[in-house]
Amino acid sequence: MRTRKRLGQHFLADPRIGRRIVEAAQLRPEDIVLEIGPGRGALTRFLCERVARVLAVEIDEALVRHLASRWPHATLTLIAGDILTLNLDELLDREGITTPVRVVGNLPYSMATAILHHMLRFRARLRDMTVMLQREVADRILSPPGSRPYGSLSVFIQYFCEGRRLFTVSPSAFRPPPHVFSTLVHLRIRERPAVDVPDESFFFDLVRALFAERRKTILNNLKRAAPWLRVNDVASAVQRADLDPMRRAETLTLEELARLAHALFHARASCAENLAASETTLFDSPGEIR
């Protein structure tokens, strides 16, 4: 079958690698697997031999028909659709699945980060993810603070997951061969996030602001983002978080980022309280408005 370039299709063609991926996922006979992008079935057949059930989501309807004719396993449920628009809660409820599922897949390079973000929306329904990524994306996800690849994506994934690198795969294992190496990573969903934050939306807004211009200090990035974050005195908040304002974002650990988020969120709350108090004095107290 011909590949569709717009879908970023690079099919795994080496069955030895397929078997190795499934073995690396350490699946159990009772597991239920959500396979993202089964393609021509390089992983699907090994998954069906190993687990209780496989839900395979494929956007290419021609491939869905191909898989249905080639792998008519009783354990396989094929779903034609885009993983980025899939409501996993609805799918699992419809299929009567209540236990956390395990995600396996060779992710399209151009959509890998979007897919990871989308899947983590449903993290309460997941146990882990064993996924093939472009090597550079894997480096960004797994890198520690202080390393060049460390950034907002690293923080986002490491906040929700414990990650480890499994092995790297040469372009020659795929058809057509991509222009990059691939890395298989394992992401175990944490029972609770890595750090305590006052508000997750605010925390990730803060992370995006800090990494907006990597060469700038955290203070300069925060001053630029202050109206967006709705914090007036960012310098005092950085001081309360016991951080050097001249540091750059890529040096901050998750614990330090959480500490900064608490300080800034407290500053925002205090600012809102002061504003509310001033409005009460201005409009609700007797006498003329001054």
Kinemage of the C-alpha trace (Angstrom):
@kinemage 1
@onewidth
@group {chain A} dominant
@subgroup {mainchain}
@vectorlist {calphas} color= white
{ca met a 1} P 0.000 0.000 0.000
{ca arg a 2} L 1.161 3.516 -0.801
{ca thr a 3} L 2.043 5.893 2.002
{ca arg a 4} L 0.216 9.181 2.432
{ca lys a 5} L 2.765 11.914 2.969
{ca arg a 6} L 0.311 14.381 4.503
{ca leu a 7} L -0.313 11.903 7.326
{ca gly a 8} L 3.404 11.587 8.066
{ca gln a 9} L 3.347 7.849 7.442
{ca his a 10} L 6.574 5.916 8.013
{ca phe a 11} L 5.651 2.274 8.457
{ca leu a 12} L 7.722 0.013 10.667
{ca ala a 13} L 8.993 -2.699 8.325
{ca asp a 14} L 11.349 -4.709 10.534
{ca pro a 15} L 9.409 -7.398 12.461
{ca arg a 16} L 12.319 -7.832 14.860
{ca ile a 17} L 11.911 -4.218 15.971
{ca gly a 18} L 8.145 -4.682 16.233
{ca arg a 19} L 8.553 -7.654 18.518
{ca arg a 20} L 11.199 -5.812 20.547
{ca ile a 21} L 8.856 -2.824 21.063
{ca val a 22} L 6.068 -5.050 22.343
{ca glu a 23} L 8.459 -6.915 24.636
{ca ala a 24} L 9.842 -3.612 25.967
{ca ala a 25} L 6.325 -2.504 26.917
{ca gln a 26} L 6.226 -5.404 29.442
{ca leu a 27} L 2.583 -6.153 28.745
{ca arg a 28} L 0.539 -8.663 30.719
{ca pro a 29} L -2.074 -11.140 29.406
{ca glu a 30} L -4.891 -9.243 31.144
{ca asp a 31} L -3.896 -5.821 29.745
{ca ile a 32} L -5.979 -3.709 27.387
{ca val a 33} L -3.900 -1.745 24.883
{ca leu a 34} L -4.790 1.384 22.968
{ca glu a 35} L -2.643 1.298 19.834
{ca ile a 36} L -2.181 4.681 18.150
{ca gly a 37} L -1.686 4.469 14.381
{ca pro a 38} L -1.382 0.726 13.747
{ca gly a 39} L -0.516 1.372 10.093
{ca arg a 40} L 0.107 -1.948 8.369
{ca gly a 41} L -0.002 -3.918 11.613
{ca ala a 42} L 3.710 -4.203 12.440
{ca leu a 43} L 2.906 -4.000 16.161
{ca thr a 44} L -0.737 -5.057 16.051
{ca arg a 45} L -0.156 -8.751 15.465
{ca phe a 46} L 2.336 -9.006 18.334
{ca leu a 47} L 0.008 -7.046 20.623
{ca cys a 48} L -2.939 -9.310 19.807
{ca glu a 49} L -0.853 -12.369 20.686
{ca arg a 50} L 0.090 -10.945 24.068
{ca val a 51} L -2.839 -9.056 25.639
{ca ala a 52} L -6.545 -9.476 26.331
{ca arg a 53} L -7.674 -6.755 23.968
{ca val a 54} L -6.326 -4.175 21.503
{ca leu a 55} L -8.172 -0.998 20.525
{ca ala a 56} L -6.385 0.286 17.412
{ca val a 57} L -7.099 3.860 16.265
{ca glu a 58} L -6.154 4.574 12.638
{ca ile a 59} L -6.931 7.742 10.661
{ca asp a 60} L -6.365 6.152 7.236
{ca glu a 61} L -9.548 4.257 6.331
{ca ala a 62} L -7.759 2.249 3.636
{ca leu a 63} L -5.432 0.897 6.306
{ca val a 64} L -8.388 0.086 8.559
{ca arg a 65} L -9.874 -2.065 5.783
{ca his a 66} L -6.473 -3.658 5.169
{ca leu a 67} L -6.018 -4.527 8.843
{ca ala a 68} L -9.561 -5.860 9.146
{ca ser a 69} L -8.921 -8.322 6.336
{ca arg a 70} L -5.406 -9.245 7.434
{ca trp a 71} L -5.759 -9.473 11.229
{ca pro a 72} L -9.320 -10.579 12.039
{ca his a 73} L -8.429 -11.270 15.677
{ca ala a 74} L -11.246 -11.532 18.194
{ca thr a 75} L -9.096 -9.430 20.522
{ca leu a 76} L -8.753 -6.569 17.994
{ca thr a 77} L -11.151 -3.625 17.752
{ca leu a 78} L -10.373 -1.271 14.860
{ca ile a 79} L -11.454 2.353 15.156
{ca ala a 80} L -11.336 4.620 12.108
{ca gly a 81} L -10.648 8.132 13.304
{ca asp a 82} L -8.219 10.838 14.315
{ca ile a 83} L -6.607 10.234 17.709
{ca leu a 84} L -6.452 14.018 18.225
{ca thr a 85} L -10.243 14.276 18.217
{ca leu a 86} L -10.934 11.003 20.003
{ca asn a 87} L -12.770 11.276 23.314
{ca leu a 88} L -11.123 8.417 25.174
{ca asp a 89} L -13.593 8.600 28.050
{ca glu a 90} L -16.499 8.018 25.668
{ca leu a 91} L -14.694 5.217 23.816
{ca leu a 92} L -13.746 3.288 26.954
{ca asp a 93} L -17.177 3.750 28.495
{ca arg a 94} L -18.806 2.506 25.280
{ca glu a 95} L -16.522 -0.544 25.245
{ca gly a 96} L -17.217 -1.258 28.929
{ca ile a 97} L -13.564 -0.785 29.924
{ca thr a 98} L -13.039 0.428 33.480
{ca thr a 99} L -9.402 -0.525 34.122
{ca pro a 100} L -6.554 1.803 33.055
{ca val a 101} L -5.386 1.068 29.518
{ca arg a 102} L -1.839 0.961 28.180
{ca val a 103} L -0.922 3.040 25.150
{ca val a 104} L 1.476 1.723 22.483
{ca gly a 105} L 2.262 3.355 19.171
{ca asn a 106} L 4.647 4.625 16.548
{ca leu a 107} L 3.603 8.298 16.603
{ca pro a 108} L 3.727 10.480 13.473
{ca tyr a 109} L 6.651 12.844 13.995
{ca ser a 110} L 4.753 16.004 13.070
{ca met a 111} L 1.917 15.266 15.495
{ca ala a 112} L 3.690 13.477 18.349
{ca thr a 113} L 3.682 16.310 20.879
{ca ala a 114} L 0.049 17.169 20.105
{ca ile a 115} L -0.900 13.505 20.583
{ca leu a 116} L 0.910 13.330 23.930
{ca his a 117} L -0.835 16.491 25.124
{ca his a 118} L -4.192 15.085 24.022
{ca met a 119} L -3.668 11.705 25.661
{ca leu a 120} L -2.688 13.289 28.960
{ca arg a 121} L -6.109 14.942 29.079
{ca phe a 122} L -7.350 11.394 29.756
{ca arg a 123} L -4.517 10.382 32.082
{ca ala a 124} L -6.958 9.058 34.694
{ca arg a 125} L -7.837 6.299 32.200
{ca leu a 126} L -4.206 5.426 31.370
{ca arg a 127} L -1.556 3.332 33.081
{ca asp a 128} L 1.374 4.147 30.812
{ca met a 129} L 2.479 4.968 27.261
{ca thr a 130} L 5.187 3.170 25.272
{ca val a 131} L 5.641 5.285 22.164
{ca met a 132} L 8.097 5.775 19.323
{ca leu a 133} L 9.130 9.400 18.837
{ca gln a 134} L 11.633 11.360 16.828
{ca arg a 135} L 14.881 11.127 18.811
{ca glu a 136} L 15.060 14.895 19.320
{ca val a 137} L 11.531 14.960 20.773
{ca ala a 138} L 12.425 12.111 23.121
{ca asp a 139} L 15.474 14.117 24.230
{ca arg a 140} L 13.274 17.121 25.018
{ca ile a 141} L 10.805 15.036 26.989
{ca leu a 142} L 13.382 13.205 29.088
{ca ser a 143} L 16.046 15.891 29.584
{ca pro a 144} L 16.809 17.127 33.111
{ca pro a 145} L 17.053 20.790 34.148
{ca gly a 146} L 20.241 22.467 33.015
{ca ser a 147} L 20.476 20.571 29.728
{ca arg a 148} L 19.989 22.240 26.366
{ca pro a 149} L 16.859 20.296 25.280
{ca tyr a 150} L 15.062 20.956 28.596
{ca gly a 151} L 12.052 23.184 28.047
{ca ser a 152} L 8.322 23.612 28.508
{ca leu a 153} L 7.585 20.212 26.919
{ca ser a 154} L 9.985 18.554 29.391
{ca val a 155} L 8.192 20.209 32.299
{ca phe a 156} L 4.743 19.291 30.996
{ca ile a 157} L 5.527 15.600 30.473
{ca gln a 158} L 7.623 15.177 33.627
{ca tyr a 159} L 4.903 16.826 35.724
{ca phe a 160} L 2.461 14.065 34.756
{ca cys a 161} L 4.790 11.128 33.939
{ca glu a 162} L 7.912 9.261 34.922
{ca gly a 163} L 9.828 8.732 31.698
{ca arg a 164} L 12.698 6.576 30.534
{ca arg a 165} L 14.433 5.909 27.250
{ca leu a 166} L 14.179 2.318 26.016
{ca phe a 167} L 16.132 2.139 22.754
{ca thr a 168} L 16.845 4.002 19.519
{ca val a 169} L 15.776 2.792 16.069
{ca ser a 170} L 17.539 3.466 12.775
{ca pro a 171} L 15.658 5.022 9.826
{ca ser a 172} L 16.301 1.792 7.891
{ca ala a 173} L 13.670 0.012 10.000
{ca phe a 174} L 10.895 2.076 8.357
{ca arg a 175} L 9.349 2.349 4.904
{ca pro a 176} L 9.837 4.952 3.624
{ca pro a 177} L 12.881 5.692 5.795
{ca pro a 178} L 12.538 8.982 7.707
{ca his a 179} L 15.400 11.472 7.761
{ca val a 180} L 15.776 11.119 11.521
{ca phe a 181} L 16.425 8.460 14.137
{ca ser a 182} L 13.585 7.340 16.384
{ca thr a 183} L 13.562 6.576 20.100
{ca leu a 184} L 11.168 4.366 22.029
{ca val a 185} L 10.223 5.890 25.371
{ca his a 186} L 8.173 4.645 28.277
{ca leu a 187} L 6.007 7.160 30.140
{ca arg a 188} L 4.374 5.913 33.330
{ca ile a 189} L 1.456 8.055 34.453
{ca arg a 190} L 2.089 9.329 37.972
{ca glu a 191} L -0.547 8.619 40.617
{ca arg a 192} L -0.271 12.311 41.466
{ca pro a 193} L 1.682 15.086 39.714
{ca ala a 194} L 5.379 15.413 40.457
{ca val a 195} L 4.922 18.678 42.385
{ca asp a 196} L 2.116 20.524 44.129
{ca val a 197} L 0.970 23.664 42.303
{ca pro a 198} L -1.751 26.179 43.202
{ca asp a 199} L -3.526 25.910 39.867
{ca glu a 200} L -2.469 23.761 36.890
{ca ser a 201} L -3.624 26.195 34.194
{ca phe a 202} L -1.707 29.013 35.865
{ca phe a 203} L 1.340 26.779 36.334
{ca phe a 204} L 1.560 25.888 32.644
{ca asp a 205} L 0.896 29.505 31.620
{ca leu a 206} L 3.848 30.408 33.830
{ca val a 207} L 6.050 27.707 32.288
{ca arg a 208} L 5.237 28.926 28.763
{ca ala a 209} L 6.053 32.487 29.810
{ca leu a 210} L 9.383 31.512 31.369
{ca phe a 211} L 10.518 29.605 28.282
{ca ala a 212} L 9.163 32.146 25.779
{ca glu a 213} L 12.629 33.604 25.237
{ca arg a 214} L 15.213 31.148 26.470
{ca arg a 215} L 18.109 33.620 26.437
{ca lys a 216} L 16.333 36.008 28.782
{ca thr a 217} L 16.392 35.759 32.566
{ca ile a 218} L 13.353 34.548 34.452
{ca leu a 219} L 12.777 38.102 35.730
{ca asn a 220} L 12.777 39.612 32.243
{ca asn a 221} L 10.434 36.940 30.911
{ca leu a 222} L 8.111 37.430 33.864
{ca lys a 223} L 8.050 41.207 33.455
{ca arg a 224} L 7.075 40.710 29.835
{ca ala a 225} L 4.319 38.256 30.799
{ca ala a 226} L 3.092 40.120 33.912
{ca pro a 227} L -0.104 41.529 32.311
{ca trp a 228} L -0.944 38.116 30.858
{ca leu a 229} L -0.299 36.393 34.196
{ca arg a 230} L -2.112 39.235 35.981
{ca val a 231} L 0.697 39.763 38.488
{ca asn a 232} L 1.969 43.255 39.244
{ca asp a 233} L 5.143 42.870 41.303
{ca val a 234} L 6.905 39.878 39.775
{ca ala a 235} L 10.269 40.812 41.308
{ca ser a 236} L 8.922 40.465 44.850
{ca ala a 237} L 7.320 37.126 43.969
{ca val a 238} L 10.636 35.806 42.632
{ca gln a 239} L 12.289 36.934 45.843
{ca arg a 240} L 9.632 35.183 47.962
{ca ala a 241} L 10.276 32.003 45.968
{ca asp a 242} L 13.955 32.306 46.998
{ca leu a 243} L 15.175 32.281 43.391
{ca asp a 244} L 17.923 34.256 41.710
{ca pro a 245} L 16.082 36.501 39.220
{ca met a 246} L 19.079 36.322 36.859
{ca arg a 247} L 18.722 32.588 36.307
{ca arg a 248} L 17.281 31.236 33.077
{ca ala a 249} L 14.254 28.992 32.901
{ca glu a 250} L 16.133 25.907 31.718
{ca thr a 251} L 17.990 25.780 35.067
{ca leu a 252} L 14.814 25.543 37.161
{ca thr a 253} L 13.727 22.207 38.595
{ca leu a 254} L 10.066 21.243 38.812
{ca glu a 255} L 10.214 21.954 42.549
{ca glu a 256} L 11.553 25.473 41.928
{ca leu a 257} L 8.959 26.115 39.237
{ca ala a 258} L 6.222 25.026 41.639
{ca arg a 259} L 7.612 27.320 44.338
{ca leu a 260} L 7.594 30.234 41.917
{ca ala a 261} L 4.046 29.386 40.834
{ca his a 262} L 2.869 29.518 44.451
{ca ala a 263} L 4.548 32.896 45.011
{ca leu a 264} L 3.133 34.415 41.838
{ca phe a 265} L -0.327 32.951 42.350
{ca his a 266} L -0.372 34.355 45.886
{ca ala a 267} L 0.668 37.746 44.506
{ca arg a 268} L -2.141 37.596 41.962
{ca ala a 269} L -4.682 36.678 44.626
{ca ser a 270} L -3.474 39.489 46.888
{ca cys a 271} L -3.693 41.937 44.013
{ca ala a 272} L -7.284 40.862 43.304
{ca glu a 273} L -8.222 41.184 46.989
{ca asn a 274} L -6.730 44.678 47.190
{ca leu a 275} L -8.577 45.691 44.032
{ca ala a 276} L -11.856 44.343 45.404
{ca ala a 277} L -11.297 46.176 48.700
{ca ser a 278} L -10.566 49.455 46.924
{ca glu a 279} L -13.713 49.078 44.796
{ca thr a 280} L -15.772 48.458 47.948
{ca thr a 281} L -14.352 51.585 49.561
{ca leu a 282} L -14.895 53.625 46.437
{ca phe a 283} L -18.442 52.667 45.540
{ca asp a 284} L -20.102 51.122 48.607
{ca ser a 285} L -19.069 53.432 51.429
{ca pro a 286} L -21.234 56.427 52.327
{ca gly a 287} L -20.221 59.882 51.243
{ca glu a 288} L -19.025 61.252 47.965
{ca ile a 289} L -16.721 59.428 45.568
{ca arg a 290} L -13.156 60.755 45.813
